[in-house]
Amino acid sequence: MYKFKNKHGKVFEADFGDLVSDEDGRSGKLVHVDFDNTLGEQVLVVDPGYGVMIELVEHRVSFVYKEVGNV
């Protein structure tokens, strides 16, 4: 289970397979989380279900939908 805090101070919790989206509407199922020392925050790798994996930065997370079974 990972915790993310966006720029508005809202805290989200997500696990692998949960749907995560950002303020730009980009979203996908969470597949990897890493800490970026340059940014000073977590970077989430998500699978949008088509094309290539995309990276979302912690401060722009706007929504997490818990996958059934990950509650």
Secondary structure, 3 states (H helix, E strand, C coil): CEEEECCCCCEEEECCCCEEEECCCCEEEEEEEEEECCCCEEEEEEECCCCCCEEEEHHHEEEEECCCCCC
